[in-house]
Amino acid sequence: MSLLKRSAAIGAAVAAFSLTLASPAAAHVSVNANSAVQGGYAKVTFRVPNESDTASTTKVEVNLPTATPFASVSLKPVAGWTMVAEKAKLAQPIEAHGSPITEAVSKITWTATGDAAIKPGQFQEFDVSIGPLPKVDKIVFKALQTYSDKTIVRWIDEPTTDGTEPEKPAPVLKLAPAAATDAPAAATGPTVTSAAADTKGDGNGTWAGVIGIALGLAALVLGLLAYRRSGAASGAQPSGTPAE
């Protein structure tokens, strides 16, 4: 029995140690979006967890790629945080809505004020609207996380080719390919609409049907009257027949 208890204790210790090692890797800055399609616009959310046990996160910097810049960048206010969007000159101008764009947002900085810093065991989310999205399969956003003890964690490692996660992975947003052109409408739609239009427009056919029904009823009534008269006439005694 003692051996079983000792084995269980060792197993629990190993599990706790493994969880401790895995926690920092799972606590990196990430980016997510409900929908991110090439050529479209998206609201992306940068999630920043605090992985320190003693310090709070006071500043978050996110770098936007200048090789595939965004013509439109809008920031959603976060209570207790100031935000600054810095622009940079583009080496190659882009076009948006028929107008050339020579500079675009290259970095966004959020800084905590008062007691708004991300404390140990907490996380904060920062929403940004961006677009049009480039025609690539993914976008890498390099981020810096600053703590109240002056520690700076650089989430700047790009994805590896072998699929393993780097030590300090940069947030990566995967993009879906643009949808194909919409398929033509089903043939049943126009057919139903056309039939309904014909029924409404052809009033002569409706009146002809009503008149035909009325004439049929009149003929039926006349036929019944004629039948009753013929029956009454056959039941009467012929004139000129002598009585017995």
MOFEN-V464509 format. One record per residue. N is the residue number from 1. RES is the residue in three letters. OMEGA is omega in whole degrees, 0 to 359 (NA if undefined). BURIAL is # if it has 24 or more other C-alpha atoms within 12 Angstrom, else .. D_FIRST is the distance of its C-alpha to the first C-alpha in Angstrom with 1 decimal. Layout:
N:RES:OMEGA:BURIAL:D_FIRST / N:RES:OMEGA:BURIAL:D_FIRST
//
This chain:
1:MET:179:.:0.0 / 2:SER:179:.:3.8 / 3:LEU:179:.:5.4 / 4:LEU:180:.:5.2 / 5:LYS:180:.:6.4 / 6:ARG:179:.:8.7 / 7:SER:180:.:10.0 / 8:ALA:180:.:10.8 / 9:ALA:179:.:12.5 / 10:ILE:179:.:14.4 / 11:GLY:179:.:15.5 / 12:ALA:180:.:16.8 / 13:ALA:178:.:18.6 / 14:VAL:179:.:20.2 / 15:ALA:180:.:21.3 / 16:ALA:180:.:22.8 / 17:PHE:179:.:24.6 / 18:SER:179:.:26.0 / 19:LEU:179:.:27.3 / 20:THR:178:.:28.9 / 21:LEU:184:.:30.7 / 22:ALA:186:.:31.8 / 23:SER:181:.:33.2 / 24:PRO:181:.:36.4 / 25:ALA:182:.:37.3 / 26:ALA:186:.:37.1 / 27:ALA:183:#:39.1 / 28:HIS:177:#:42.4 / 29:VAL:183:#:45.8 / 30:SER:177:#:46.5 / 31:VAL:181:#:49.5 / 32:ASN:177:#:49.6 / 33:ALA:176:#:52.3 / 34:ASN:179:.:52.5 / 35:SER:179:.:55.3 / 36:ALA:185:#:56.6 / 37:VAL:179:#:59.4 / 38:GLN:179:#:61.7 / 39:GLY:182:#:65.1 / 40:GLY:177:.:63.8 / 41:TYR:182:#:62.7 / 42:ALA:170:#:59.2 / 43:LYS:181:#:57.4 / 44:VAL:181:#:54.6 / 45:THR:175:#:51.9 / 46:PHE:180:#:50.5 / 47:ARG:184:#:47.0 / 48:VAL:176:#:46.2 / 49:PRO:176:#:42.7 / 50:ASN:182:#:42.0 / 51:GLU:178:#:39.4 / 52:SER:179:#:39.9 / 53:ASP:186:.:37.8 / 54:THR:185:.:40.8 / 55:ALA:179:.:44.0 / 56:SER:177:#:45.8 / 57:THR:184:#:47.7 / 58:THR:181:#:51.4 / 59:LYS:177:#:53.2 / 60:VAL:177:#:52.8 / 61:GLU:178:#:55.2 / 62:VAL:179:#:55.5 / 63:ASN:177:#:57.9 / 64:LEU:183:#:59.7 / 65:PRO:178:#:60.9 / 66:THR:176:#:64.6 / 67:ALA:176:#:64.8 / 68:THR:187:#:64.2 / 69:PRO:177:#:65.4 / 70:PHE:179:#:65.4 / 71:ALA:182:#:68.7 / 72:SER:176:#:67.2 / 73:VAL:179:#:64.4 / 74:SER:183:.:63.7 / 75:LEU:175:#:61.2 / 76:LYS:181:.:59.6 / 77:PRO:176:.:59.6 / 78:VAL:183:.:56.2 / 79:ALA:177:.:56.3 / 80:GLY:181:.:56.2 / 81:TRP:171:#:56.8 / 82:THR:181:#:60.0 / 83:MET:181:#:60.6 / 84:VAL:176:#:63.1 / 85:ALA:180:#:64.0 / 86:GLU:179:.:65.7 / 87:LYS:178:#:68.1 / 88:ALA:177:#:69.1 / 89:LYS:180:.:72.1 / 90:LEU:177:.:71.5 / 91:ALA:179:.:72.5 / 92:GLN:180:.:73.4 / 93:PRO:176:.:74.5 / 94:ILE:182:#:73.1 / 95:GLU:178:.:74.8 / 96:ALA:180:.:73.7 / 97:HIS:176:.:75.8 / 98:GLY:181:.:78.8 / 99:SER:179:.:78.7 / 100:PRO:177:.:77.7 / 101:ILE:183:.:74.7 / 102:THR:176:.:75.0 / 103:GLU:183:#:72.0 / 104:ALA:179:#:68.6 / 105:VAL:181:#:65.6 / 106:SER:180:#:63.6 / 107:LYS:176:#:61.1 / 108:ILE:181:#:59.7 / 109:THR:174:#:58.4 / 110:TRP:180:#:56.6 / 111:THR:182:#:56.5 / 112:ALA:175:#:54.7 / 113:THR:178:.:56.8 / 114:GLY:184:.:55.8 / 115:ASP:186:.:52.2 / 116:ALA:181:.:51.8 / 117:ALA:180:#:49.8 / 118:ILE:185:#:46.5 / 119:LYS:178:#:43.8 / 120:PRO:181:.:40.3 / 121:GLY:181:.:38.2 / 122:GLN:174:.:41.4 / 123:PHE:178:#:43.7 / 124:GLN:179:#:47.4 / 125:GLU:180:#:49.4 / 126:PHE:183:#:53.0 / 127:ASP:179:#:55.2 / 128:VAL:175:#:58.1 / 129:SER:183:#:60.6 / 130:ILE:176:#:61.8 / 131:GLY:347:#:64.1 / 132:PRO:180:#:65.6 / 133:LEU:182:#:62.5 / 134:PRO:180:#:63.4 / 135:LYS:177:.:63.2 / 136:VAL:183:.:60.1 / 137:ASP:179:.:56.7 / 138:LYS:177:#:55.0 / 139:ILE:180:#:55.9 / 140:VAL:177:#:54.1 / 141:PHE:178:#:54.3 / 142:LYS:187:#:53.4 / 143:ALA:176:#:52.1 / 144:LEU:181:#:51.7 / 145:GLN:182:#:49.4 / 146:THR:181:#:50.4 / 147:TYR:181:#:48.3 / 148:SER:177:#:49.4 / 149:ASP:177:.:48.5 / 150:LYS:176:.:50.9 / 151:THR:178:.:48.3 / 152:ILE:177:.:49.6 / 153:VAL:184:#:47.3 / 154:ARG:177:#:49.4 / 155:TRP:190:#:48.3 / 156:ILE:181:#:50.9 / 157:ASP:180:.:49.2 / 158:GLU:181:#:50.6 / 159:PRO:179:#:48.7 / 160:THR:180:.:47.9 / 161:THR:181:.:49.3 / 162:ASP:176:.:46.0 / 163:GLY:178:.:44.3 / 164:THR:182:.:41.8 / 165:GLU:178:.:41.8 / 166:PRO:184:.:43.6 / 167:GLU:180:.:42.2 / 168:LYS:186:#:44.6 / 169:PRO:174:#:45.8 / 170:ALA:176:#:49.0 / 171:PRO:181:#:49.1 / 172:VAL:177:#:50.4 / 173:LEU:178:#:52.1 / 174:LYS:181:#:52.5 / 175:LEU:176:#:55.8 / 176:ALA:178:#:56.6 / 177:PRO:180:.:59.8 / 178:ALA:181:.:62.8 / 179:ALA:176:.:63.3 / 180:ALA:179:.:66.1 / 181:THR:183:.:69.3 / 182:ASP:178:.:69.0 / 183:ALA:179:.:69.9 / 184:PRO:182:.:73.2 / 185:ALA:180:.:73.2 / 186:ALA:184:.:72.8 / 187:ALA:183:.:76.1 / 188:THR:182:.:75.5 / 189:GLY:180:.:75.9 / 190:PRO:181:.:79.6 / 191:THR:180:.:80.4 / 192:VAL:181:.:79.2 / 193:THR:181:.:81.0 / 194:SER:181:.:84.2 / 195:ALA:180:.:84.2 / 196:ALA:180:.:83.8 / 197:ALA:180:.:86.6 / 198:ASP:181:.:88.9 / 199:THR:181:.:88.4 / 200:LYS:187:.:89.2 / 201:GLY:186:.:92.2 / 202:ASP:178:.:94.0 / 203:GLY:182:.:95.6 / 204:ASN:180:.:98.4 / 205:GLY:181:.:96.1 / 206:THR:180:.:94.7 / 207:TRP:179:.:98.2 / 208:ALA:179:.:99.4 / 209:GLY:179:.:96.6 / 210:VAL:180:.:97.5 / 211:ILE:179:.:101.2 / 212:GLY:179:.:100.5 / 213:ILE:180:.:98.4 / 214:ALA:180:.:101.2 / 215:LEU:179:.:103.9 / 216:GLY:178:.:101.9 / 217:LEU:179:.:101.5 / 218:ALA:179:.:105.2 / 219:ALA:179:.:106.1 / 220:LEU:179:.:103.9 / 221:VAL:179:.:105.6 / 222:LEU:179:.:109.1 / 223:GLY:179:.:108.2 / 224:LEU:179:.:107.1 / 225:LEU:180:.:110.3 / 226:ALA:180:.:112.4 / 227:TYR:180:.:110.6 / 228:ARG:179:.:111.3 / 229:ARG:181:.:114.9 / 230:SER:178:.:115.5 / 231:GLY:179:.:113.9 / 232:ALA:181:.:116.2 / 233:ALA:181:.:119.3 / 234:SER:180:.:118.7 / 235:GLY:181:.:118.3 / 236:ALA:180:.:121.8 / 237:GLN:180:.:125.1 / 238:PRO:180:.:127.5 / 239:SER:177:.:130.8 / 240:GLY:180:.:134.1 / 241:THR:182:.:132.6 / 242:PRO:178:.:134.8 / 243:ALA:180:.:133.3 / 244:GLU:NA:.:133.7
//
